[in-house]
Amino acid sequence: MRMRLEFTTEPFDLQEPPAHAMEAREVLRDGTLEAVDVGPFGNSAEGDLEAVIAAVGELLRRTTAVGATRVSLQVSVLGEEAR
């Protein structure tokens, strides 16, 4: 099953990316997810079920460890499985 992960970390800092935002980018870069899109107000990536579950766990552990006070995420099923 292919899934899409979309998430943001807070608190926001418009002057420079906070440590938790940089850590989130590292999680995406170092993982096995595909179609990675990193932006100033949200991030997304795609992968199979197990890869997304692993990424979410790693994302929560690492971003909260460096200051994230909120991680908002949405996971959607893609393709034929979405029916």
C-alpha positions as CSV (number, residue, x, y, z in Angstrom):
1,M,0.0,0.0,0.0
2,R,1.4,3.4,-1.0
3,M,0.9,6.3,1.3
4,R,1.5,10.1,1.4
5,L,2.8,11.8,4.5
6,E,2.3,15.5,5.0
7,F,3.5,17.3,8.1
8,T,4.5,20.5,9.8
9,T,6.5,21.1,13.0
10,E,6.1,24.1,15.4
11,P,6.8,26.6,16.7
12,F,7.4,28.6,13.5
13,D,10.3,31.0,13.1
14,L,10.2,33.2,10.0
15,Q,13.7,34.5,10.5
16,E,15.5,31.2,10.2
17,P,14.6,27.5,10.2
18,P,14.4,26.2,13.8
19,A,16.3,23.1,14.9
20,H,13.2,20.9,14.7
21,A,12.5,21.9,11.1
22,M,16.1,21.1,10.1
23,E,15.8,17.7,12.0
24,A,12.6,16.9,10.1
25,R,14.4,17.5,6.8
26,E,17.2,15.2,7.9
27,V,14.6,12.4,8.7
28,L,13.2,12.8,5.2
29,R,16.6,12.9,3.5
30,D,18.0,9.9,5.4
31,G,15.0,7.7,5.1
32,T,13.5,5.5,2.3
33,L,10.6,7.8,1.4
34,E,10.2,9.1,-2.1
35,A,8.7,12.2,-3.8
36,V,10.1,14.3,-0.9
37,D,9.0,17.9,-0.9
38,V,10.3,20.2,1.8
39,G,8.8,23.7,2.1
40,P,8.7,26.6,4.6
41,F,5.2,25.7,5.9
42,G,4.9,22.0,5.2
43,N,6.6,18.9,4.0
44,S,5.5,15.8,2.2
45,A,6.8,12.4,1.1
46,E,5.5,9.1,-0.2
47,G,6.3,5.5,0.4
48,D,5.0,2.1,1.3
49,L,3.1,1.6,4.6
50,E,6.0,0.4,6.6
51,A,8.3,3.2,5.4
52,V,5.8,5.8,6.3
53,I,5.2,4.3,9.8
54,A,8.9,4.2,10.4
55,A,9.3,7.8,9.2
56,V,6.5,9.0,11.5
57,G,8.1,7.4,14.5
58,E,11.5,8.8,13.7
59,L,10.1,12.2,13.0
60,L,8.3,12.4,16.3
61,R,11.3,11.2,18.3
62,R,13.8,13.4,16.7
63,T,11.9,16.7,16.2
64,T,10.5,16.7,19.8
65,A,14.0,16.0,21.1
66,V,15.2,19.3,19.6
67,G,12.3,21.6,20.5
68,A,9.2,20.9,18.5
69,T,6.2,21.6,20.6
70,R,3.7,20.4,18.0
71,V,3.9,18.0,15.0
72,S,0.8,18.1,12.8
73,L,0.6,15.3,10.3
74,Q,-1.7,13.7,7.8
75,V,-1.3,10.3,6.1
76,S,-3.3,9.4,3.0
77,V,-3.6,6.2,1.1
78,L,-2.7,6.6,-2.6
79,G,-3.8,4.8,-5.8
80,E,-6.1,1.9,-6.1
81,E,-6.0,1.1,-2.3
82,A,-7.6,4.5,-1.6
83,R,-11.0,3.2,-2.9
